[in-house]
Amino acid sequence: MTAERTHVDGRQWRATIAAAQAGDRRALDELVEGWLPLVYNIVGRALNGHADVDDVVQETMLRAVDNLGTLRDPDSFRSWLVAIAMRQIRDRARRRSTDRLTEDVAAHDAADFAELTVLRLQLEGQRREVAEAVRWLDDEDRQLLSLWWLEVAGELSRRELAAAVGISRQHAAVRVQRMKARLEAARGIVRALDGACPDLRELTARWSGAPDSVWRKRFARHIRGCGYCGEPGSSVVPAERLLVGIALVPIPVGFTLSLAFGGKTAVAATTAATVGWSAKVLSALTTPAVAVTAGATIVAGGAYVVTQTPDEPRPSIATPTARPPAPTAPAPAPSATPSASPSPSRTKAKKPDLYGTVVDAVDKAPDPDTRPADLPRRPESGVTSSGGHQTVMNHRGDSVTLKGEGYVLVRWQISPQYRAGALVMPAWTGLKGKLFHVASGGGRRMDDPLGDDGTTGMGGPDTGYAVLPSGTQQMWQNEYFYLDGTVTLVQNERGADYGVSVFPRTWDDVNKDVTTGPDQGAIRYGLVRDNGKDTAPVPQYLTRKTPDDAATVPQRSRV
């Protein structure tokens, strides 16, 4: 069962709760399985991904099972369960108050849930900004936000929020407003850190990179007095509008739960799983989380947005015995080739510049279980973007100019349900320097099956298909490029509806995405195309010129 929709009305669970109270073990299985995602999201966000999350979730569900018989009104189960979770969160805080971790360690731990929210739900733009801003909140604000987030998303009512915190609805309204104000200030910090303010760069040179209260105040003070950072640059959507309809963050693959029931110990319950009530629960909780949450995809704005599965703990990456199939289209011969037998009296022929003679081409997709080759690490001094941290290009003529030395992500969102047909590919123009196509990722290739109905990332029989030009490299959801210089990417949409989002990225980001594979719940591993040399492929639609119409860039132009 999916948690987010069945939780909207707790009365739907009356019969199940009553049966579980009467000793029906199958009903108890269903109850635990159905409500675990809600508890995991509350605890995970309140503790911001700390290592104690699993323990607090376990303790919450254990207490709920042990005390289920004391619940008089099944209709109040949800608020009762949430209140138990909040008590466990507060008890955990009190236990740790006399033995607190250092701020550096706490900040490191606190980064996880914000990152997982972004990765697992593939949040973009201002939704991503809100998730990342949570890192800058104090513990008390994060606890309240963990409930308010679910209230806005339709999982909790204001009455349940107030009851869980132990205050009146009027007091809850005041607390929520104060928390929202601090959240907006934190969003300003996230925006500023993604910007290019030279004064802020100088300030961050002394910052460790871990969010904490001291640096929050320093950054906020800078933003208030800075005309560059204080100007958002685009309309800022209120957080509550951004959170409407966001699914629960999936439970980590491999998360297990052992509960005591009917006098059995937790160990005994686990041991008896093959014949006892816990078999279904344990099985459900160790399958990919999308099976008990919103499903394999979330539709945002009509575009395909693929749910990422958890990325920890990450297995060590084994060196592949063979590189996955790489583009092998015949490369044009270099314009200048050394003589095979130069005259002794002549000076040695100049070695030809091979850059741009190998253009990316159609490849055969490797098996989903084929691990990618190692990704070479190229120099990174950073890439700046004319569109800031993220540029979304949905219409013909939209463009972004990138400059610097480092990696760039182009994320595809194809919407054949709005307009199917032939894709007119985006083009890279005005290149100064070098640009390589280094890797593909995102957990799936766009022509991979997306579901049992036979639809794919390129469309389906009910919506029509987006069709690539003949000979065009099949894109994956995430395409990565390496830039050493300056280039402009132009959106050329004319046929099938599509959009691309462009993000500067680091080598670590690329490697992390590409190596997320089926053993972590994704459809397939990514693919590495970079050989670390100038003979690595360049994008198909690339030119050093700046044409009036970027859609006229030749498909295999050599640079």
C-alpha distance (Angstrom), angle and dihedral (degrees) to the residues before:
residue distance angle dihedral
M1 . . .
T2 3.78 . .
A3 3.76 115.5 .
E4 3.78 102.0 -151.5
R5 3.77 98.8 61.2
T6 3.79 100.4 33.9
H7 3.78 91.1 51.4
V8 3.80 93.6 61.3
D9 3.80 91.8 85.0
G10 3.80 114.8 28.4
R11 3.78 90.5 -165.6
Q12 3.79 89.1 74.4
W13 3.79 85.6 70.8
R14 3.83 96.4 51.9
A15 3.82 95.1 102.7
T16 3.81 93.0 43.7
I17 3.81 93.0 48.8
A18 3.79 92.5 46.3
A19 3.81 90.9 50.1
A20 3.81 91.7 48.7
Q21 3.81 90.2 50.6
A22 3.79 88.4 52.0
G23 3.80 90.6 55.7
D24 3.80 102.0 -95.0
R25 3.80 102.1 151.7
R26 3.78 93.8 -167.1
A27 3.82 89.4 56.3
L28 3.80 89.6 49.7
D29 3.80 89.8 52.2
E30 3.79 89.6 52.7
L31 3.79 92.3 46.9
V32 3.80 94.8 51.4
E33 3.79 93.5 43.1
G34 3.81 93.5 48.2
W35 3.81 98.5 47.7
L36 3.80 101.7 35.9
P37 3.85 94.3 87.3
L38 3.82 90.9 57.0
V39 3.81 92.3 50.6
Y40 3.80 91.8 45.0
N41 3.82 91.5 53.2
I42 3.81 93.9 47.8
V43 3.80 94.1 48.5
G44 3.80 95.1 38.5
R45 3.78 94.1 52.6
A46 3.81 94.6 40.5
L47 3.81 91.3 52.8
N48 3.80 91.6 34.0
G49 3.77 94.2 -130.4
H50 3.80 98.2 -48.4
A51 3.78 116.9 166.6
D52 3.82 88.6 -108.6
V53 3.83 92.2 67.7
D54 3.81 94.4 93.8
D55 3.80 92.1 49.0
V56 3.80 93.6 49.2
V57 3.82 92.1 47.1
Q58 3.80 89.9 49.1
E59 3.80 92.2 49.1
T60 3.81 92.0 47.4
M61 3.79 93.9 52.4
L62 3.80 91.5 42.9
R63 3.80 91.8 54.5
A64 3.79 91.6 45.0
V65 3.81 91.4 53.4
D66 3.81 93.3 44.1
N67 3.81 93.0 49.5
L68 3.78 99.9 36.3
G69 3.79 90.7 109.0
T70 3.82 90.7 62.1
L71 3.81 93.3 59.8
R72 3.80 105.8 105.3
D73 3.79 100.3 -176.9
P74 3.82 116.0 44.1
D75 3.83 89.1 -163.1
S76 3.80 88.5 68.3
F77 3.80 94.2 52.8
R78 3.80 95.4 108.1
S79 3.82 96.0 51.4
W80 3.83 89.0 42.4
L81 3.81 91.7 52.7
V82 3.81 93.3 45.5
A83 3.81 90.2 50.3
I84 3.81 89.7 53.3
A85 3.82 89.9 51.3
M86 3.80 92.3 50.8
R87 3.81 91.6 48.7
Q88 3.78 89.9 53.1
I89 3.81 90.3 49.4
R90 3.80 91.4 51.2
D91 3.81 92.2 44.4
R92 3.78 89.5 52.3
A93 3.83 90.0 51.6
R94 3.81 91.4 51.1
R95 3.80 92.5 48.7
R96 3.77 90.8 52.4
S97 3.81 96.4 44.1
T98 3.80 92.4 87.8
D99 3.78 94.1 44.9
R100 3.80 106.4 33.6
L101 3.77 122.3 172.9
T102 3.75 118.8 -118.8
E103 3.77 115.2 -86.7
D104 3.80 91.6 -111.2
V105 3.80 93.3 55.8
A106 3.80 92.8 43.2
A107 3.79 91.1 50.8
H108 3.80 90.9 49.4
D109 3.80 91.4 51.8
A110 3.80 92.0 44.6
A111 3.79 94.1 60.6
D112 3.78 95.4 70.4
F113 3.80 106.6 77.7
A114 3.80 94.3 45.6
E115 3.80 89.1 52.4
L116 3.79 92.8 46.1
T117 3.80 91.2 49.3
V118 3.79 89.2 56.0
L119 3.81 95.9 42.8
R120 3.79 100.5 41.1
L121 3.79 95.3 44.7
Q122 3.83 95.0 32.5
L123 3.80 92.0 -131.3
E124 3.78 116.2 -171.8
G125 3.79 139.3 -172.7
Q126 3.78 115.6 -3.7
R127 3.81 93.0 -6.0
R128 3.79 87.9 60.3
E129 3.81 89.1 46.3
V130 3.82 92.0 56.0
A131 3.81 92.3 50.0
E132 3.80 92.2 49.8
A133 3.81 92.4 46.2
V134 3.81 89.9 63.6
R135 3.81 88.4 76.0
W136 3.80 89.5 69.0
L137 3.82 96.5 55.5
D138 3.79 125.3 99.0
D139 3.81 120.0 -113.0
E140 3.82 94.6 -98.9
D141 3.79 92.9 50.7
R142 3.82 91.6 47.0
Q143 3.79 90.9 52.7
L144 3.80 91.3 52.5
L145 3.80 91.9 42.7
S146 3.81 90.6 53.4
L147 3.83 86.9 63.9
W148 3.80 98.5 36.4
W149 3.82 91.0 50.7
L150 3.81 88.6 57.0
E151 3.80 91.8 44.1
V152 3.81 90.9 55.7
A153 3.81 90.7 44.5
G154 3.81 89.7 55.3
E155 3.80 97.4 -108.0
L156 3.82 98.9 109.3
S157 3.81 136.7 28.8
R158 3.81 124.0 -131.0
R159 3.81 88.2 -112.5
E160 3.80 90.2 56.5
L161 3.79 91.4 46.1
A162 3.80 91.7 53.1
A163 3.80 92.5 45.3
A164 3.80 91.7 50.8
V165 3.80 92.2 52.0
G166 3.80 91.5 42.8
I167 3.81 97.8 -122.8
S168 3.80 137.5 107.8
R169 3.79 121.7 -87.3
Q170 3.81 89.6 -112.2
H171 3.79 91.9 53.1
A172 3.79 89.8 44.8
A173 3.81 89.9 55.7
V174 3.81 90.4 54.8
R175 3.80 92.9 46.3
V176 3.79 92.2 48.8
Q177 3.81 92.4 50.8
R178 3.81 91.6 51.9
M179 3.79 91.6 47.2
K180 3.82 91.1 49.4
A181 3.82 90.4 52.5
R182 3.80 90.4 53.9
L183 3.80 90.3 45.2
E184 3.82 90.6 54.3
A185 3.80 89.7 50.5
A186 3.81 88.7 51.7
R187 3.81 90.0 50.2
G188 3.80 87.4 55.4
I189 3.80 89.2 55.2
V190 3.82 91.6 50.8
R191 3.82 90.7 50.3
A192 3.78 92.7 47.1
L193 3.80 93.2 49.7
D194 3.80 89.1 52.6
G195 3.80 90.8 52.1
A196 3.77 132.4 82.5
C197 3.82 103.1 -115.8
P198 3.83 106.0 150.2
D199 3.82 92.7 -152.5
L200 3.80 91.0 53.5
R201 3.80 90.8 48.7
E202 3.78 88.8 55.6
L203 3.81 90.0 49.9
T204 3.81 93.9 48.8
A205 3.80 91.4 52.7
R206 3.82 86.3 83.3
W207 3.82 94.5 43.6
S208 3.82 120.9 100.4
G209 3.81 91.9 -145.9
A210 3.82 94.1 -113.8
P211 3.85 115.8 118.9
D212 3.80 113.6 -120.6
S213 3.81 138.7 153.5
V214 3.80 95.4 -100.3
W215 3.79 94.6 54.8
R216 3.79 91.6 40.2
K217 3.80 88.4 61.7
R218 3.81 92.7 44.8
F219 3.79 93.2 50.2
A220 3.79 92.7 44.3
R221 3.81 90.0 51.6
H222 3.80 90.7 50.3
I223 3.81 92.7 48.5
R224 3.81 92.8 50.8
G225 3.79 90.7 56.0
C226 3.81 98.9 37.6
G227 3.78 121.2 89.0
Y228 3.79 91.2 -162.2
C229 3.80 99.4 49.5
G230 3.78 94.8 34.6
E231 3.80 92.3 60.7
P232 3.85 108.9 80.3
G233 3.81 92.4 -156.5
S234 3.80 92.9 -143.1
S235 3.77 137.6 36.9
V236 3.79 111.2 -69.7
V237 3.80 112.2 -137.6
P238 3.84 115.3 -143.2
A239 3.79 111.8 -103.6
E240 3.80 94.3 -120.2
R241 3.80 91.2 59.0
L242 3.79 90.9 50.5
L243 3.78 94.1 51.8
V244 3.80 98.1 50.9
G245 3.78 109.6 115.3
I246 3.81 97.1 6.6
A247 3.77 109.5 144.3
L248 3.78 125.5 -126.9
V249 3.78 114.8 -86.5
P250 3.83 106.6 -101.4
I251 3.79 119.0 -108.4
P252 3.81 112.0 -104.8
V253 3.78 116.6 -93.5
G254 3.78 106.8 -106.8
F255 3.82 94.5 28.1
T256 3.81 106.5 143.5
L257 3.76 132.0 -168.7
S258 3.80 128.9 -157.6
L259 3.80 118.7 -172.3
A260 3.77 134.6 -176.9
F261 3.78 115.0 -128.3
G262 3.77 135.5 168.8
G263 3.81 94.3 5.2
K264 3.82 94.5 -51.0
T265 3.76 118.5 129.6
A266 3.78 120.1 -121.6
V267 3.80 89.8 -106.1
A268 3.77 92.2 49.6
A269 3.78 91.5 48.7
T270 3.78 90.3 52.7
T271 3.78 92.6 45.7
A272 3.78 90.7 51.2
A273 3.79 92.0 48.3
T274 3.77 94.0 112.2
V275 3.78 91.0 61.2
G276 3.81 104.6 15.1
W277 3.79 136.9 75.4
S278 3.81 95.5 -87.9
A279 3.81 96.0 66.2
K280 3.78 95.4 87.6
V281 3.80 93.4 42.0
L282 3.78 94.5 50.4
S283 3.79 91.0 45.5
A284 3.79 93.4 49.4
L285 3.77 93.6 48.4
T286 3.78 95.4 52.2
T287 3.79 95.8 51.4
P288 3.83 120.7 89.8
A289 3.78 107.6 -66.0
V290 3.78 94.3 -124.9
A291 3.79 86.9 72.3
V292 3.79 90.6 69.7
T293 3.78 100.2 31.2
A294 3.77 136.3 47.4
G295 3.78 98.0 -38.9
A296 3.76 133.6 -110.3
T297 3.78 95.9 -49.9
I298 3.76 140.9 31.3
V299 3.76 117.4 -152.7
A300 3.78 109.8 -138.9
G301 3.76 118.0 179.2
G302 3.79 90.4 -19.1
A303 3.80 93.7 -62.3
Y304 3.74 126.3 115.7
V305 3.79 110.2 -103.9
V306 3.78 112.1 -179.2
T307 3.77 118.1 -142.4
Q308 3.78 110.5 -124.6
T309 3.76 117.0 -139.3
P310 3.82 122.1 -134.6
D311 3.74 118.0 -68.2
E312 3.77 101.2 -157.7
P313 2.89 140.6 116.4
R314 3.77 85.7 30.2
P315 3.80 115.9 -158.8
S316 3.76 117.2 -129.2
I317 3.76 111.7 -90.9
A318 3.76 111.8 -114.3
T319 3.74 117.7 -144.1
P320 3.80 105.8 -108.8
T321 3.75 118.7 -119.2
A322 3.77 89.8 -139.2
R323 3.77 133.3 18.3
P324 3.82 113.6 -110.5
P325 3.79 112.6 -106.4
A326 3.78 108.6 -69.8
P327 3.79 128.3 -160.6
T328 3.76 106.0 -73.8
A329 3.77 104.9 177.7
P330 3.79 112.3 146.7
A331 3.76 107.9 -88.0
P332 3.79 118.4 -135.1
A333 3.76 112.8 -109.5
P334 3.81 116.2 -101.4
S335 3.76 114.1 -95.5
A336 3.79 90.5 -123.8
T337 3.80 120.5 40.0
P338 3.82 124.0 -178.7
S339 3.77 115.4 -115.4
A340 3.80 113.0 -97.3
S341 3.84 90.8 -132.6
P342 3.80 110.4 22.6
S343 3.79 119.3 -163.3
P344 3.81 113.1 -101.1
S345 3.78 89.6 -130.8
R346 3.79 92.2 58.0
T347 3.77 126.4 81.7
K348 3.79 115.8 -106.8
A349 3.80 112.3 -79.2
K350 3.80 115.7 -105.6
K351 3.79 113.8 -102.4
P352 3.81 109.2 -110.9
D353 3.80 121.0 -113.5
L354 3.79 103.6 -115.7
Y355 3.79 95.7 -173.7
G356 3.78 111.8 122.7
T357 3.79 96.4 13.5
V358 3.80 92.1 103.0
V359 3.78 110.7 65.4
D360 3.80 122.5 -170.9
A361 3.79 111.6 -101.6
V362 3.78 143.3 174.9
D363 3.79 112.6 -57.2
K364 3.77 135.5 -175.1
A365 3.79 108.6 -106.6
P366 3.81 111.3 -117.3
D367 3.77 121.3 -122.8
P368 3.82 110.4 -78.4
D369 3.81 90.4 -115.8
T370 3.82 94.0 52.1
R371 3.78 108.8 111.9
P372 3.80 114.2 -135.4
A373 3.77 123.8 -111.4
D374 3.79 117.0 -99.8
L375 3.78 114.0 -76.4
P376 3.83 111.1 -123.7
R377 3.79 113.4 -126.8
R378 3.78 111.3 -124.5
P379 3.84 124.4 -169.0
E380 3.82 115.4 -80.4
S381 3.77 124.7 -162.4
G382 3.82 91.0 153.3
V383 3.80 138.6 -91.7
T384 3.79 123.5 -114.9
S385 3.78 121.3 -154.1
S386 3.79 129.3 -153.3
G387 3.81 86.0 -140.0
G388 3.80 96.7 52.9
H389 3.80 124.0 -128.1
Q390 3.79 92.2 -19.2
T391 3.79 132.3 16.9
V392 3.81 118.2 -165.4
M393 3.81 114.2 -161.0
N394 3.80 114.5 -171.5
H395 3.80 103.1 151.5
R396 3.78 138.6 58.0
G397 3.78 111.4 -88.0
D398 3.81 96.4 25.4
S399 3.79 110.3 134.3
V400 3.78 144.7 174.1
T401 3.79 129.3 -158.9
L402 3.79 118.5 -144.2
K403 3.78 125.9 -164.5
G404 3.77 134.0 -180.0
E405 3.78 140.8 39.1
G406 3.78 118.9 -56.1
Y407 3.79 148.0 56.9
V408 3.79 130.7 -40.4
L409 3.81 129.5 -165.2
V410 3.80 121.7 -147.7
R411 3.80 109.3 -168.4
W412 3.80 117.8 -162.2
Q413 3.80 126.0 -142.4
I414 3.80 113.0 -179.9
S415 3.82 119.7 -171.2
P416 3.82 110.2 -170.9
Q417 3.80 88.4 159.4
Y418 3.80 86.6 72.0
R419 3.79 98.3 39.3
A420 3.78 126.4 -9.0
G421 3.79 126.1 -166.8
A422 3.78 139.9 84.8
L423 3.80 118.0 -13.7
V424 3.80 117.6 -128.6
M425 3.78 101.2 -151.7
P426 3.82 124.5 -131.3
A427 3.80 116.2 -109.1
W428 3.80 135.7 -139.8
T429 3.82 109.7 -135.1
G430 3.79 139.8 176.5
L431 3.79 94.0 28.0
K432 3.78 116.3 -174.4
G433 3.78 110.5 179.4
K434 3.79 123.6 -1.2
L435 3.79 136.2 -37.3
F436 3.82 125.9 -172.8
H437 3.81 134.6 -173.2
V438 3.80 99.2 -131.5
A439 3.81 109.5 168.5
S440 3.81 149.4 -12.0
G441 3.79 127.8 -138.8
G442 3.76 146.2 136.2
G443 3.79 96.5 129.2
R444 3.79 96.1 -82.5
R445 3.76 144.2 45.4
M446 3.81 114.2 -121.7
D447 3.80 92.9 -113.9
D448 3.81 93.2 50.4
P449 3.82 115.6 114.9
L450 3.78 109.5 -95.0
G451 3.78 99.6 -166.9
D452 3.77 148.4 -12.5
D453 3.81 91.0 -82.7
G454 3.80 89.9 73.0
T455 3.79 96.0 -114.0
T456 3.78 119.6 138.9
G457 3.78 138.5 -165.6
M458 3.80 86.9 -90.8
G459 3.80 93.0 54.0
G460 3.77 139.5 -90.3
P461 3.81 144.2 -113.6
D462 3.79 92.5 -84.2
T463 3.80 97.0 49.4
G464 3.79 103.9 26.8
Y465 3.78 126.5 -117.6
A466 3.78 138.4 -82.2
V467 3.82 105.8 -131.4
L468 3.80 125.2 -154.3
P469 3.80 121.1 -136.9
S470 3.79 111.7 -98.5
G471 3.80 111.3 -82.1
T472 3.80 95.1 14.5
Q473 3.77 118.0 141.2
Q474 3.80 109.0 -105.8
M475 3.79 106.1 -117.1
W476 3.77 126.7 -136.8
Q477 3.78 121.0 -143.2
N478 3.81 91.1 -94.3
E479 3.80 120.0 36.7
Y480 3.80 119.6 -172.3
F481 3.78 128.8 -155.0
Y482 3.79 134.9 -178.2
L483 3.80 118.6 -138.9
D484 3.78 129.4 -165.6
G485 3.79 103.0 174.9
T486 3.81 133.5 4.2
V487 3.81 131.6 -42.3
T488 3.81 140.0 157.9
L489 3.82 123.5 -138.1
V490 3.82 114.2 -152.4
Q491 3.82 126.7 -163.6
N492 3.83 109.9 -132.8
E493 3.81 101.1 -177.9
R494 3.80 110.8 165.5
G495 3.79 105.7 131.3
A496 3.79 123.8 28.5
D497 3.80 116.2 22.5
Y498 3.79 114.3 -102.9
G499 3.78 143.1 145.5
V500 3.78 135.3 -160.0
S501 3.79 130.5 -154.0
V502 3.79 119.0 -153.9
F503 3.82 123.4 -153.5
P504 3.81 131.7 172.7
R505 3.81 106.2 -125.8
T506 3.81 141.2 -179.0
W507 3.79 130.1 -120.3
D508 3.80 88.8 -107.2
D509 3.82 90.5 56.0
V510 3.79 92.2 50.6
N511 3.79 95.2 45.8
K512 3.81 91.7 46.8
D513 3.80 92.7 53.1
V514 3.79 97.2 42.9
T515 3.81 93.5 50.2
T516 3.81 94.3 50.5
G517 3.78 101.7 105.4
P518 3.80 146.2 160.7
D519 3.80 92.6 -66.5
Q520 3.81 85.5 67.5
G521 3.77 96.4 46.3
A522 3.80 100.0 -91.5
I523 3.80 122.2 126.6
R524 3.80 94.3 -117.3
Y525 3.77 144.5 -17.4
G526 3.76 120.2 -95.4
L527 3.79 125.6 -107.5
V528 3.81 129.7 -116.5
R529 3.81 115.6 -145.0
D530 3.79 98.4 168.5
N531 3.79 119.9 103.3
G532 3.79 92.2 -178.9
K533 3.80 92.4 -114.5
D534 3.80 137.8 93.2
T535 3.80 87.5 -97.0
A536 3.80 91.9 70.6
P537 3.83 111.2 114.9
V538 3.79 122.5 -88.0
P539 3.84 122.2 -147.5
Q540 3.79 116.2 -80.6
Y541 3.81 96.1 -124.4
L542 3.80 101.5 49.8
T543 3.81 132.9 129.9
R544 3.78 139.8 163.6
K545 3.79 88.6 -139.6
T546 3.80 126.7 87.0
P547 3.81 105.0 -136.9
D548 3.79 122.3 -167.5
D549 3.80 88.4 -122.3
A550 3.81 112.1 37.6
A551 3.81 90.1 -164.3
T552 3.83 87.8 73.5
V553 3.82 93.0 66.4
P554 3.83 107.0 122.3
Q555 3.77 115.7 -109.8
R556 3.80 95.0 -123.8
S557 3.77 103.8 27.0
R558 3.80 113.3 162.9
V559 3.76 118.5 -133.7
